[in-house]
Each structure stands twice: as C-alpha cells, then as structure tokens.
Amino acid sequence: MLGRVNHVAIAVPDLAAATESYRSMLGANVTEPQALPEHGVTVVFVTLPNTKVELLEPLGEASPIAAFLAKNPAGGMHHICYEVTDIVAARDRLKDAGARVLGDGMPKIGAHGKPVLFLHPKDFQGTLIELEEV
C-alpha cells in the first residue's frame, strides 16, 4: 500500500528564520511560502534529490501546529507523509484494520494540490502519518 516517503514535516515557530537557516547554513533549495488556510498552516518545502522536507508554521490561532508548538516551543518533527496510489482505498483498508483517520475522514487537498489524509499518531507508535495520493 505505501509508496515512497513524500516528505517529513517539521513544525517551526518562525518560518522565515527556519527558511533562512536551511538556505544559508545547509545550502538548500527552499520554495516560496504557501498559505494553506484549510489546514491552518503556512509551508515551504526543502527540495532534496530523493524527497522533501516541509517546514510549517501556524496560520491563525486555531492551527493544530500552534498546539504542537505550545508543547514543543523550539519546534520539531510533526509528521511523515507517505504516498499512496488510491487514498480512498487506503483509508478504507486502514479503517477496517482499526486505524483512526483524523477529521471527518474525507481527503482534503494538500500543499501539492493532491488529496491527503492524516492518521492518528497513537495508532502508529506516536507518529502522525499523512497519506498523499499520487
């Protein structure tokens, strides 16, 4: 069911500062910021030869990232995103196996313009999992 790792997401308290660190210290190619109001975040992607790193900061007070940063003020790994070929089939299979899909269970359009879902971290050894249809 799982394809390749699409990205690893890191929550940051200051997206501009994190972007500058990745560019100046690591020499990374970083995209322009993209606001995703439906997800409550602003993101940039660090483009790597084999995957991406997503840096995300809260967008608005209701952002789920704000709660994460309240517990982890310096930031930290937020989730890992895996690719799937059929997100609805993957969701149904996971639900049948007892996994909890966050939100209303319906895919939403993510930062790459493709359907995404999130799986409860308690079902995956404490790691929030995002699935993205490719």
C-alpha positions in Angstrom: 0.0 0.0 0.0 2.7 2.5 0.9 4.8 4.2 -1.7 7.8 6.4 -1.2 8.3 9.0 1.5 6.9 12.2 0.1 8.1 14.4 2.9 9.0 14.8 6.5 7.3 17.8 8.2 9.0 19.9 10.8 6.9 22.4 12.8 8.7 25.7 13.4 7.9 28.8 15.4 9.3 31.2 12.8 9.1 30.1 9.2 11.2 32.9 7.8 14.1 32.1 10.3 13.9 28.4 9.6 13.9 29.0 5.8 17.0 31.2 6.1 18.8 28.6 8.2 18.1 25.9 5.6 19.2 28.2 2.8 22.3 29.8 4.3 23.6 27.1 6.5 22.6 24.0 4.6 22.6 25.5 1.1 19.1 24.1 0.5 16.7 24.9 -2.3 13.6 26.2 -0.5 10.3 27.0 -2.1 8.3 30.2 -1.5 5.9 30.2 1.4 2.4 28.9 0.7 -0.5 29.6 3.0 -3.0 26.7 3.4 -5.9 28.2 5.4 -7.9 24.9 5.3 -5.0 23.2 7.1 -4.1 26.1 9.4 -0.5 26.3 8.2 2.0 28.2 6.1 4.5 25.9 4.5 7.7 25.8 2.5 9.4 22.8 1.0 13.1 22.0 1.1 13.7 20.1 -2.2 16.1 17.2 -1.9 17.1 14.6 -4.6 15.1 11.8 -3.0 12.3 13.5 -1.1 11.3 16.8 0.5 11.3 18.4 4.0 8.3 20.5 4.8 8.7 23.4 7.2 5.4 24.6 8.6 4.3 27.3 11.0 0.8 28.0 12.4 -1.6 30.1 10.3 -4.2 31.5 12.7 -4.8 30.8 16.4 -6.9 27.6 15.6 -4.0 26.0 13.8 -3.1 22.4 15.0 0.5 23.5 14.7 0.0 26.1 17.4 -0.9 23.4 19.9 2.2 21.3 18.9 4.5 24.3 19.3 3.0 25.1 22.7 4.3 21.7 23.8 7.5 22.0 21.7 8.4 25.7 21.6 11.6 25.2 19.6 9.7 23.1 17.0 10.3 19.6 16.0 9.2 16.7 13.7 5.5 16.9 13.2 4.6 14.2 10.7 5.8 11.9 7.9 4.0 11.8 4.6 3.8 8.6 2.6 2.5 8.3 -1.0 -0.4 6.0 -1.9 -2.0 5.4 -5.3 -5.6 5.4 -4.1 -6.3 7.4 -1.0 -9.9 6.3 -0.5 -8.9 2.6 -0.8 -6.0 3.1 1.6 -8.4 4.9 4.0 -10.9 2.1 3.9 -8.3 -0.6 4.4 -6.8 1.3 7.3 -10.2 1.9 9.0 -11.1 -1.8 8.5 -7.8 -2.6 10.3 -8.7 -0.3 13.2 -6.7 2.8 12.4 -8.2 6.2 13.1 -8.4 8.7 10.4 -8.4 12.3 11.7 -11.0 14.9 10.9 -14.1 13.8 9.1 -12.3 11.0 7.2 -12.6 12.7 3.8 -9.5 13.6 1.9 -8.6 17.3 1.7 -6.4 18.9 -0.9 -2.9 19.4 0.4 0.1 21.6 -0.4 0.8 19.7 -3.6 -2.7 20.0 -4.9 -3.4 16.4 -4.2 -5.7 14.6 -1.8 -4.4 14.0 1.7 -5.5 12.3 5.0 -3.9 12.2 8.4 -3.8 9.1 10.7 -3.9 9.2 14.5 -0.4 9.0 16.0 -1.5 6.7 18.7 -2.1 4.0 16.1 1.4 4.4 14.6 3.9 4.4 17.5 3.4 8.1 18.3 3.9 9.4 14.8 1.4 11.4 12.9 1.1 10.0 9.4 -0.1 11.8 6.4 -1.1 9.9 3.2 -1.0 11.7 -0.1 -2.5 10.3 -3.3 -0.1 10.4 -6.3 
